[in-house]
Amino acid sequence: MIKARGYLLGYRVVVLNHEEARRLYSTGFYGKPLGIPKPKNSNFDAPLELDLVEALYLVEKGLLEVYNTEGRIVTAEELARVGREAVEDFDMLYKVYRELRESGYVVRSGLKFGSDFAVYEKGPGIDHAPYLVEVIGYRERIDPAELVRAGRLSHSVRKKLIIAAVDEKTGKTTYIMLKWTKL
């Protein structure tokens, strides 16, 4: 597959070429077409906006080349550095994103659900995201009230909450699925 060309604009990457944007979106529901809130398919004529986690993954997979505003290629290492500057716990988020993508899931932002990621088995517009993923450090304390809030929210939108606990020392991620139940 020919690499798409993206441009680092602040803390996002934009693919301006509409054909390349459609190809990336149809490959795995990467990014968001600008000006199209809920695309039904990849038949759109718009640039594609990628967050830094998605862009880094696509660069590492060889599907995207990122350029800065001066036209110089931005390496994966440089993109990760920008990500760390822009996003707290970027490395942990990226690790979980990559693991989920490599396991065959479609991973999208979970911001509208109050979580780090919404995870689909097939993709937006095809199925609903059955999981919400919250990424934490393995040794990080979880506030019980925050856990109840996240559990109630995920239950109200009919999704299962998964806590992805990343052990930064060993590099291992432990996935814990929480399901709301009545007693």
C-alpha positions in Angstrom: 0.0 0.0 0.0 1.2 3.5 -0.9 1.9 5.7 2.2 -0.5 8.5 2.8 1.0 11.9 3.4 0.0 13.7 6.6 1.0 17.1 8.0 1.7 17.8 11.6 -0.4 20.8 12.6 -0.1 21.6 16.3 -1.0 18.4 18.1 -2.8 16.6 15.2 -2.0 15.2 11.8 -4.1 16.0 8.8 -4.2 14.0 5.6 -5.1 16.6 2.9 -5.4 14.4 -0.1 -9.0 13.1 -0.2 -8.2 9.8 -1.9 -5.5 9.0 0.7 -7.9 10.1 3.4 -10.6 7.7 2.2 -8.0 4.9 1.8 -6.8 5.3 5.4 -10.3 5.5 6.8 -11.5 2.4 4.9 -8.4 0.5 6.0 -9.4 0.5 9.7 -11.6 3.5 10.5 -8.6 5.7 11.2 -9.1 9.4 11.9 -12.1 11.6 11.4 -13.1 13.2 8.1 -13.1 17.0 8.7 -16.7 18.4 8.6 -18.4 15.0 8.6 -19.5 14.1 12.1 -20.6 10.5 11.5 -19.4 9.1 8.2 -21.4 6.2 7.0 -18.6 4.8 4.8 -15.3 5.9 3.3 -17.1 7.7 0.3 -16.3 11.2 1.4 -14.4 14.2 -0.1 -12.7 15.7 2.9 -9.3 15.8 4.6 -8.8 13.3 7.4 -7.7 14.4 11.0 -5.7 11.9 13.0 -4.8 12.2 16.7 -1.2 11.6 17.6 -1.7 8.1 18.9 -3.4 7.0 15.5 -0.7 8.9 13.5 2.2 7.2 15.3 0.6 3.8 14.9 0.1 4.4 11.1 3.7 5.7 10.8 5.0 2.6 12.5 2.9 0.3 10.3 4.3 2.1 7.2 0.9 3.5 6.1 1.6 7.1 6.7 4.4 9.6 6.3 4.1 12.8 8.4 5.7 16.1 7.4 6.1 19.3 9.4 5.0 22.7 8.1 8.5 23.2 6.5 8.1 20.0 4.5 10.5 17.9 6.5 9.6 14.3 7.4 8.7 13.8 11.1 10.1 10.5 12.3 8.2 8.1 14.6 10.5 9.2 17.5 9.7 12.8 16.9 6.0 12.2 16.7 6.1 10.3 20.0 8.0 13.2 21.5 5.2 15.6 20.4 2.7 13.1 21.8 4.4 13.1 25.2 4.4 16.9 25.2 0.7 17.1 24.3 -0.9 14.2 26.1 -0.4 13.0 29.7 0.6 9.3 29.8 1.0 9.2 26.0 3.3 6.2 26.1 0.8 4.1 28.1 -2.1 5.2 25.9 -0.1 4.3 22.7 0.9 0.9 24.1 -2.8 0.0 24.8 -4.0 1.4 21.5 -1.3 -0.7 19.6 -2.1 -3.9 21.6 -5.9 -3.5 20.9 -5.3 -2.7 17.2 -2.9 -5.7 16.8 -5.6 -7.9 18.4 -8.0 -6.9 15.6 -10.1 -4.3 17.3 -11.1 -0.9 15.9 -10.0 1.7 18.5 -11.5 5.2 18.5 -11.5 8.0 21.0 -13.7 7.4 24.0 -13.8 11.1 24.9 -17.6 11.4 24.4 -18.0 8.5 26.8 -15.6 9.9 29.4 -13.0 7.2 28.7 -9.7 6.9 26.9 -11.0 4.6 24.1 -14.2 3.2 22.6 -13.4 -0.2 21.2 -15.3 -1.8 18.3 -15.2 -5.4 17.0 -16.0 -4.3 13.4 -16.1 -0.5 13.3 -18.3 2.6 13.7 -21.4 2.5 11.6 -21.2 -1.3 11.4 -21.6 -2.2 15.1 -21.7 -0.3 18.3 -18.6 -0.2 20.5 -19.1 -2.9 23.1 -16.2 -1.7 25.3 -14.9 1.4 26.9 -11.2 1.4 27.9 -9.6 3.4 30.7 -5.8 3.3 30.7 -4.0 3.6 34.1 -0.6 2.8 35.5 -0.4 -0.6 37.2 0.5 0.8 40.5 -1.8 3.8 40.3 -4.5 4.1 43.0 -8.1 4.0 41.7 -10.5 6.3 43.4 -13.6 4.2 44.3 -15.9 7.1 43.5 -14.3 7.5 40.1 -14.6 3.8 39.4 -18.3 3.8 40.3 -18.8 6.9 38.0 -17.1 5.1 35.1 -19.0 1.9 35.7 -22.3 3.7 35.9 -21.6 5.7 32.7 -20.5 2.7 30.8 -23.6 0.8 31.9 -25.8 3.7 30.9 -24.5 3.6 27.3 -24.6 -0.3 27.3 -20.9 -0.9 27.2 -18.5 -2.9 29.3 -15.8 -1.0 31.1 -12.2 -2.3 30.7 -9.4 -1.0 32.9 -6.1 -1.4 31.1 -3.4 -1.3 33.7 0.1 -0.8 32.2 3.1 -1.9 34.3 5.8 0.5 33.0 8.6 -1.6 34.6 7.7 -4.9 32.9 5.8 -3.5 29.9 2.9 -5.8 30.6 -0.7 -4.7 30.4 -3.4 -6.3 32.5 -7.0 -5.9 31.2 -9.7 -6.0 33.8 -13.3 -6.0 32.6 -15.9 -4.6 34.9 -19.6 -5.3 34.4 -22.3 -3.4 36.3 -24.7 -5.8 38.0 -27.7 -5.4 40.4 -27.4 -7.1 43.8 
